[in-house]
Each structure stands twice: as structure tokens, then as C-alpha cells.
Amino acid sequence: MAVSFEDVNIGDEIPPLSVSLEQMMLWIYAGASGDFNLIHVDKEFGEKVGLGGTIAHGLSNMARMGRCITDWVGDPGKLKQFKVRFSAPAKPGDTVTFKGKVTDKKEEDGKKSVTLEVWAENQDGAQILSKGMAAVEL
Amino acid sequence: MLRVIDHKFIGREYEPTVYEIGREKMREYARAVGDESPLIMDNEVGRASEYVDCIAPPAFASVYNLMGAAQLFFDPEVKLNMAMLVHGEQEFEFHKPVKPGDVITTKGRIVDIMEKGNNDLLVYEARSVNRDGELVTVGRATFVIRGGN
């Protein structure tokens, strides 16, 4: 376990995760997830529908947000609840930083849980994921 | 003019989907998002853990929990305006980690339909259980139809 319940304080920020997106990463995610929607894989199509090119899969942003949380916990099996709003698209060339802050910790029925506020922003400070929440068991 | 999705579709259920978790498939997904946790990637570490085997990254639910949503997207009665549909929010409750060899059955249904400003919102809930009938994951997706359906 990378972090222990006793060492966590409300207000703590978890180590941020920065990812610089490239088109190849979107193609790889398309293959891994099975989602080949053209807005993620075809630049010309993305331009035609007014997106200015391709955009990353929203769920890939969510998955990296999850990784940021479970890397901190040290165990992907301890994420119990996870919610995000997809507020803006992330595009190849963007650097997206995933962040989280502890909002609550409690011990109930022998279960130690920590709640976090989580979000992601791009290099311009625009929120890619917002109003995110995660609950982990430590 | 605002065109709304008929609220009579709240409660509408879709055909269950069945998905078997593959060891290398879940790892391919993990690698695609840069997750190199040894509990996902290393059989020895997995076997020695409380899970007795490797586990899938939680976001792999994007694959097995949401695959049934295609039925909603192409539902000839609900007739969603797919050109204007965006995935607005996603929530997952993880009740039990999923592992290679798990056969996951997921049932999806429409649980809410709302109008918010110029947009129509539809909430799709999907409940995934394993072969023993244990609930593993609940997903709730909010789809937004910009400008109304």
C-alpha cells in the first residue's frame, strides 16, 4: 500500500499525473477499448464535424484519472466509487494534468475510506474533467 | 423549439450483454492508459495478493459495463439524435474487482430522462454481475443531447 489511512489528511493533494497526448495514443486506446468512433481516429472527420481535429475518448481521460488515484493508493482494487463530468475535450498536442484532493476520511464498520475531489485540466488551465469524486478504501 | 425524449422510456430495459475478461485484453487496456500496476501486469504479484490473481484496471468497466449502451444508441423507438449526443458524465461503483476468466453479465436500462436548458439528458444505468451472481460494477452514464432530441 503506497499510502496509509493514518497518514492521510483532509486537504491533502495527491501526486498529479501529467500526460501529453499524441494521436497514436488515441489509436491505441481505440484498439484497446473497441471504440473506433471517427471523432477519435480520423483527423479530417473531426475537422468536418467542427471539432478542429480528433478528440481523446472521454473514458480514456477518466481511465487516466483513475490511474492517478490508484497509483496513489497503490492498488487498483481499492477504488470503490468514481464519478466525473466530461467538461471539455482533450486533443492531441494537449498536456492534461490529473489532480485530486482529499475531502473526507472516515472509519465505519472496520472499513477505512477516503473521499477525494478529482479533476483534470489542460495546459491552458481549462477543465477537461470536472466535478469528479472518488472514494477509496485504505 | 425544444424536442424532448418521451418520459415513458424511463425504466426501459435492454438485452443483457456477456463479456469474458481476458488477461491480455485487460492488460492491453491498462497499457493504453499507462497503468502498469503489478497487480494488473504481474501474475506472481496477483497470485500473492488478496485477490489471488491479477485484477483488471477499474476503468476497464468502460468496456464490459458500457457495451450494452449500443442498443440504446440504435433504439428505433427512443430515436436518440446521435449527431448531437455527447457523454456528459460517468459514474462507476466498484463492488468487487474483476479478474481474468470472469464472465460478466450486464443489464442496462434507462433510469432517468430530464430537460435542462436547451439540452435533453438521459441516464443509462448498467449493472454487471459475475458468474456467481455477485454484483461487481454499477455504471451510470449521463448522455446529453445538445439542443434537445
Interface residues (C-beta under 8 A of the other chain):
Chain A: V19 M25 I28 Y29 G31 A32 S33 G34 G58 L59 S60 M62 A63 R64 G66 R67 T70 D71 D75 P76 G77 L79 K80 Q81 F82 K83 V84 R85 F86 K131
Chain B: E28 Y29 R31 A32 V33 G34 D35 S37 L39 I40 E50 Y51 I55 A56 P57 P58 A59 S62 V63 L66 M67 V86 H87 G88 E89 Q90 E91 F92 E93 F94 H95 P97
